[in-house]
Amino acid sequence: MVELVDVTKTYGEPGGAGAVNVLKGITLKIERGRSVVVIGPSGCGKSTLLNIIGGLDHPTSGRVLLDGKDLAGLEAGELARIRNRQIGFVFQLHHLLPQCTVLENVLIPTLAEGNSSSRGEVCARAEALLARVGLADRMSYRPGELSGGQRQRVAVARALINRPKLLLADEPTGSLDESTSQSIADLLAELNREEGLTLVVVTHSRELASRIGHVMELSGGHLNDRGQP
């Protein structure tokens, strides 16, 4: 499903005096339906790695393949379509539009390009997803009327609306309290098991990692396998 081959990322001129080597020859293969958690302290390059996997950033060198297709070789338009249709993103900050209702926020990714499904089918899926994440009674609310955990659940539903193959989550519980964090972690693990999503989560929280899946640690620019929690 996902394969990284000798991926490096350098900020600044490679080889220059001020160059910072964040990722150093990362090689990783994630099979379809697996869940992987990348742990490490803040600033170690976890978000950079996730952004490269999701096509939001490019490696300095190396290859990034999604279903065998090298993302680095794609034109901007095709890459944008793949990100919208095949990859779902959940960030630490939910990035919901405050003027839109919960239901409208979930539907936003379907507006980026023509959707083959009817609007009725799309709305029905959005409603089903919100029910799945426990927000069936909050569809007409606006983000400002929700708790932090509820807003993050909306973000999860939004990430799933276009039926992605791959779900990427960047510190999804970083701004939440412990109880809510555990709830979000359990939800992501359930989605991985029940919907067959390939899931990649990056976090500094070992507690979160222990609730989700196979653990790898990013340290000194290298990725080390820590196995099952």
Contacts in CASP RR format, 6 or more apart in sequence:
PFRMAT RR
TARGET T0000
AUTHOR 0000-0000-0000
METHOD contacts of the structure
MODEL  1
MVELVDVTKTYGEPGGAGAVNVLKGITLKIERGRSVVVIGPSGCGKSTLL
NIIGGLDHPTSGRVLLDGKDLAGLEAGELARIRNRQIGFVFQLHHLLPQC
TVLENVLIPTLAEGNSSSRGEVCARAEALLARVGLADRMSYRPGELSGGQ
RQRVAVARALINRPKLLLADEPTGSLDESTSQSIADLLAELNREEGLTLV
VVTHSRELASRIGHVMELSGGHLNDRGQP
1 30 0 8 1.000
1 31 0 8 1.000
1 32 0 8 1.000
1 33 0 8 1.000
1 34 0 8 1.000
1 66 0 8 1.000
1 67 0 8 1.000
1 165 0 8 1.000
1 166 0 8 1.000
1 198 0 8 1.000
2 28 0 8 1.000
2 29 0 8 1.000
2 30 0 8 1.000
2 53 0 8 1.000
2 65 0 8 1.000
2 66 0 8 1.000
2 166 0 8 1.000
2 198 0 8 1.000
2 200 0 8 1.000
3 28 0 8 1.000
3 29 0 8 1.000
3 30 0 8 1.000
3 63 0 8 1.000
3 64 0 8 1.000
3 65 0 8 1.000
3 68 0 8 1.000
4 26 0 8 1.000
4 27 0 8 1.000
4 28 0 8 1.000
4 29 0 8 1.000
4 52 0 8 1.000
4 53 0 8 1.000
4 62 0 8 1.000
4 63 0 8 1.000
4 64 0 8 1.000
4 65 0 8 1.000
5 27 0 8 1.000
5 62 0 8 1.000
5 63 0 8 1.000
5 64 0 8 1.000
5 65 0 8 1.000
6 25 0 8 1.000
6 26 0 8 1.000
6 27 0 8 1.000
6 61 0 8 1.000
6 62 0 8 1.000
6 63 0 8 1.000
7 23 0 8 1.000
7 25 0 8 1.000
7 26 0 8 1.000
7 27 0 8 1.000
7 52 0 8 1.000
7 59 0 8 1.000
7 61 0 8 1.000
7 62 0 8 1.000
7 63 0 8 1.000
7 64 0 8 1.000
8 21 0 8 1.000
8 23 0 8 1.000
8 24 0 8 1.000
8 25 0 8 1.000
8 26 0 8 1.000
8 59 0 8 1.000
8 60 0 8 1.000
8 61 0 8 1.000
8 62 0 8 1.000
9 21 0 8 1.000
9 22 0 8 1.000
9 23 0 8 1.000
9 45 0 8 1.000
9 48 0 8 1.000
9 49 0 8 1.000
9 52 0 8 1.000
9 57 0 8 1.000
9 59 0 8 1.000
9 60 0 8 1.000
10 19 0 8 1.000
10 20 0 8 1.000
10 21 0 8 1.000
10 22 0 8 1.000
10 60 0 8 1.000
11 19 0 8 1.000
11 20 0 8 1.000
11 22 0 8 1.000
12 18 0 8 1.000
12 19 0 8 1.000
12 20 0 8 1.000
13 19 0 8 1.000
14 60 0 8 1.000
21 221 0 8 1.000
22 45 0 8 1.000
22 48 0 8 1.000
22 221 0 8 1.000
23 45 0 8 1.000
23 48 0 8 1.000
23 49 0 8 1.000
23 52 0 8 1.000
23 59 0 8 1.000
23 221 0 8 1.000
24 220 0 8 1.000
24 221 0 8 1.000
24 222 0 8 1.000
25 62 0 8 1.000
25 222 0 8 1.000
26 49 0 8 1.000
26 221 0 8 1.000
26 222 0 8 1.000
26 223 0 8 1.000
27 223 0 8 1.000
28 216 0 8 1.000
28 223 0 8 1.000
30 36 0 8 1.000
30 198 0 8 1.000
30 200 0 8 1.000
31 198 0 8 1.000
32 165 0 8 1.000
32 196 0 8 1.000
32 198 0 8 1.000
33 192 0 8 1.000
33 196 0 8 1.000
33 197 0 8 1.000
33 198 0 8 1.000
33 199 0 8 1.000
34 198 0 8 1.000
34 199 0 8 1.000
34 214 0 8 1.000
35 188 0 8 1.000
35 189 0 8 1.000
35 192 0 8 1.000
35 198 0 8 1.000
35 199 0 8 1.000
35 200 0 8 1.000
35 201 0 8 1.000
35 212 0 8 1.000
35 213 0 8 1.000
35 214 0 8 1.000
36 199 0 8 1.000
36 200 0 8 1.000
36 201 0 8 1.000
36 213 0 8 1.000
36 214 0 8 1.000
36 215 0 8 1.000
36 216 0 8 1.000
37 200 0 8 1.000
37 201 0 8 1.000
37 202 0 8 1.000
37 203 0 8 1.000
37 208 0 8 1.000
37 209 0 8 1.000
37 212 0 8 1.000
37 213 0 8 1.000
37 214 0 8 1.000
37 215 0 8 1.000
37 216 0 8 1.000
38 46 0 8 1.000
38 49 0 8 1.000
38 50 0 8 1.000
38 200 0 8 1.000
38 201 0 8 1.000
38 202 0 8 1.000
38 203 0 8 1.000
38 216 0 8 1.000
38 217 0 8 1.000
38 218 0 8 1.000
38 223 0 8 1.000
39 46 0 8 1.000
39 202 0 8 1.000
39 203 0 8 1.000
39 204 0 8 1.000
39 205 0 8 1.000
39 206 0 8 1.000
39 209 0 8 1.000
39 215 0 8 1.000
39 216 0 8 1.000
39 217 0 8 1.000
39 218 0 8 1.000
39 226 0 8 1.000
40 46 0 8 1.000
40 203 0 8 1.000
40 204 0 8 1.000
40 217 0 8 1.000
40 218 0 8 1.000
40 219 0 8 1.000
41 204 0 8 1.000
42 204 0 8 1.000
44 218 0 8 1.000
44 219 0 8 1.000
44 220 0 8 1.000
44 221 0 8 1.000
45 218 0 8 1.000
45 221 0 8 1.000
46 170 0 8 1.000
46 171 0 8 1.000
46 202 0 8 1.000
46 203 0 8 1.000
46 204 0 8 1.000
46 218 0 8 1.000
47 170 0 8 1.000
47 171 0 8 1.000
47 202 0 8 1.000
48 57 0 8 1.000
49 202 0 8 1.000
49 218 0 8 1.000
49 223 0 8 1.000
50 168 0 8 1.000
50 170 0 8 1.000
50 200 0 8 1.000
50 202 0 8 1.000
51 57 0 8 1.000
52 58 0 8 1.000
52 59 0 8 1.000
52 64 0 8 1.000
53 64 0 8 1.000
53 166 0 8 1.000
53 168 0 8 1.000
53 200 0 8 1.000
54 64 0 8 1.000
54 66 0 8 1.000
54 71 0 8 1.000
54 83 0 8 1.000
54 87 0 8 1.000
54 89 0 8 1.000
54 166 0 8 1.000
54 168 0 8 1.000
55 64 0 8 1.000
55 71 0 8 1.000
55 79 0 8 1.000
55 82 0 8 1.000
55 83 0 8 1.000
55 87 0 8 1.000
56 83 0 8 1.000
56 89 0 8 1.000
58 72 0 8 1.000
59 72 0 8 1.000
62 72 0 8 1.000
63 70 0 8 1.000
63 72 0 8 1.000
64 70 0 8 1.000
64 71 0 8 1.000
64 72 0 8 1.000
65 71 0 8 1.000
66 82 0 8 1.000
66 86 0 8 1.000
66 87 0 8 1.000
66 166 0 8 1.000
67 86 0 8 1.000
67 165 0 8 1.000
69 82 0 8 1.000
71 79 0 8 1.000
71 82 0 8 1.000
74 82 0 8 1.000
80 112 0 8 1.000
81 113 0 8 1.000
83 89 0 8 1.000
84 109 0 8 1.000
84 112 0 8 1.000
84 113 0 8 1.000
84 162 0 8 1.000
85 113 0 8 1.000
85 162 0 8 1.000
85 164 0 8 1.000
86 164 0 8 1.000
86 165 0 8 1.000
86 166 0 8 1.000
87 164 0 8 1.000
87 165 0 8 1.000
87 166 0 8 1.000
87 167 0 8 1.000
87 168 0 8 1.000
88 159 0 8 1.000
88 160 0 8 1.000
88 162 0 8 1.000
88 164 0 8 1.000
88 166 0 8 1.000
88 167 0 8 1.000
88 168 0 8 1.000
89 159 0 8 1.000
89 168 0 8 1.000
89 169 0 8 1.000
89 170 0 8 1.000
90 152 0 8 1.000
90 155 0 8 1.000
90 156 0 8 1.000
90 159 0 8 1.000
90 167 0 8 1.000
90 168 0 8 1.000
90 169 0 8 1.000
90 170 0 8 1.000
90 172 0 8 1.000
90 188 0 8 1.000
91 155 0 8 1.000
91 169 0 8 1.000
91 170 0 8 1.000
91 171 0 8 1.000
91 172 0 8 1.000
92 170 0 8 1.000
92 171 0 8 1.000
92 172 0 8 1.000
92 174 0 8 1.000
92 175 0 8 1.000
93 175 0 8 1.000
94 143 0 8 1.000
94 148 0 8 1.000
94 151 0 8 1.000
94 152 0 8 1.000
94 154 0 8 1.000
94 155 0 8 1.000
95 155 0 8 1.000
96 105 0 8 1.000
96 143 0 8 1.000
96 151 0 8 1.000
96 154 0 8 1.000
96 155 0 8 1.000
96 158 0 8 1.000
97 104 0 8 1.000
97 105 0 8 1.000
97 108 0 8 1.000
97 143 0 8 1.000
98 142 0 8 1.000
98 143 0 8 1.000
98 144 0 8 1.000
99 142 0 8 1.000
100 108 0 8 1.000
100 142 0 8 1.000
100 143 0 8 1.000
101 139 0 8 1.000
101 140 0 8 1.000
101 141 0 8 1.000
101 142 0 8 1.000
102 130 0 8 1.000
102 135 0 8 1.000
102 138 0 8 1.000
102 139 0 8 1.000
102 140 0 8 1.000
102 141 0 8 1.000
102 142 0 8 1.000
102 143 0 8 1.000
102 146 0 8 1.000
102 154 0 8 1.000
103 123 0 8 1.000
103 126 0 8 1.000
103 127 0 8 1.000
103 130 0 8 1.000
103 139 0 8 1.000
103 140 0 8 1.000
105 143 0 8 1.000
105 154 0 8 1.000
105 158 0 8 1.000
106 126 0 8 1.000
106 129 0 8 1.000
106 130 0 8 1.000
106 154 0 8 1.000
106 157 0 8 1.000
106 158 0 8 1.000
106 161 0 8 1.000
107 122 0 8 1.000
107 123 0 8 1.000
107 126 0 8 1.000
107 161 0 8 1.000
108 158 0 8 1.000
109 158 0 8 1.000
109 161 0 8 1.000
109 162 0 8 1.000
110 122 0 8 1.000
110 161 0 8 1.000
110 162 0 8 1.000
115 122 0 8 1.000
117 125 0 8 1.000
122 161 0 8 1.000
125 161 0 8 1.000
126 157 0 8 1.000
126 161 0 8 1.000
127 136 0 8 1.000
127 139 0 8 1.000
129 157 0 8 1.000
129 160 0 8 1.000
129 161 0 8 1.000
130 136 0 8 1.000
130 138 0 8 1.000
130 139 0 8 1.000
130 154 0 8 1.000
130 157 0 8 1.000
132 157 0 8 1.000
133 153 0 8 1.000
133 154 0 8 1.000
133 156 0 8 1.000
133 157 0 8 1.000
133 187 0 8 1.000
134 153 0 8 1.000
135 150 0 8 1.000
135 153 0 8 1.000
135 154 0 8 1.000
135 157 0 8 1.000
138 145 0 8 1.000
138 146 0 8 1.000
138 150 0 8 1.000
143 151 0 8 1.000
143 154 0 8 1.000
144 151 0 8 1.000
146 154 0 8 1.000
147 180 0 8 1.000
148 175 0 8 1.000
148 176 0 8 1.000
148 180 0 8 1.000
149 176 0 8 1.000
149 180 0 8 1.000
149 183 0 8 1.000
149 184 0 8 1.000
152 172 0 8 1.000
152 173 0 8 1.000
152 176 0 8 1.000
152 180 0 8 1.000
152 184 0 8 1.000
153 184 0 8 1.000
153 187 0 8 1.000
156 172 0 8 1.000
156 184 0 8 1.000
156 187 0 8 1.000
156 188 0 8 1.000
156 191 0 8 1.000
159 167 0 8 1.000
160 167 0 8 1.000
160 191 0 8 1.000
160 195 0 8 1.000
160 197 0 8 1.000
164 197 0 8 1.000
165 197 0 8 1.000
165 198 0 8 1.000
166 197 0 8 1.000
166 198 0 8 1.000
166 199 0 8 1.000
166 200 0 8 1.000
167 188 0 8 1.000
167 191 0 8 1.000
167 192 0 8 1.000
167 197 0 8 1.000
167 198 0 8 1.000
167 199 0 8 1.000
167 200 0 8 1.000
168 200 0 8 1.000
168 201 0 8 1.000
169 188 0 8 1.000
169 199 0 8 1.000
169 200 0 8 1.000
169 201 0 8 1.000
169 202 0 8 1.000
170 202 0 8 1.000
171 202 0 8 1.000
171 203 0 8 1.000
171 204 0 8 1.000
172 184 0 8 1.000
172 185 0 8 1.000
172 188 0 8 1.000
172 201 0 8 1.000
172 203 0 8 1.000
173 180 0 8 1.000
173 181 0 8 1.000
173 184 0 8 1.000
173 185 0 8 1.000
173 203 0 8 1.000
173 205 0 8 1.000
173 208 0 8 1.000
174 181 0 8 1.000
174 203 0 8 1.000
174 205 0 8 1.000
176 184 0 8 1.000
178 207 0 8 1.000
181 205 0 8 1.000
181 207 0 8 1.000
181 208 0 8 1.000
182 207 0 8 1.000
182 211 0 8 1.000
185 208 0 8 1.000
185 211 0 8 1.000
185 212 0 8 1.000
186 211 0 8 1.000
188 199 0 8 1.000
188 201 0 8 1.000
188 212 0 8 1.000
189 211 0 8 1.000
189 212 0 8 1.000
189 213 0 8 1.000
191 197 0 8 1.000
191 199 0 8 1.000
192 198 0 8 1.000
192 199 0 8 1.000
192 212 0 8 1.000
192 213 0 8 1.000
199 212 0 8 1.000
201 208 0 8 1.000
201 209 0 8 1.000
201 212 0 8 1.000
203 209 0 8 1.000
209 215 0 8 1.000
209 229 0 8 1.000
210 229 0 8 1.000
211 229 0 8 1.000
213 228 0 8 1.000
213 229 0 8 1.000
214 227 0 8 1.000
214 228 0 8 1.000
215 226 0 8 1.000
215 227 0 8 1.000
215 228 0 8 1.000
215 229 0 8 1.000
216 223 0 8 1.000
216 224 0 8 1.000
216 225 0 8 1.000
216 226 0 8 1.000
216 227 0 8 1.000
217 223 0 8 1.000
217 224 0 8 1.000
217 226 0 8 1.000
218 224 0 8 1.000
END
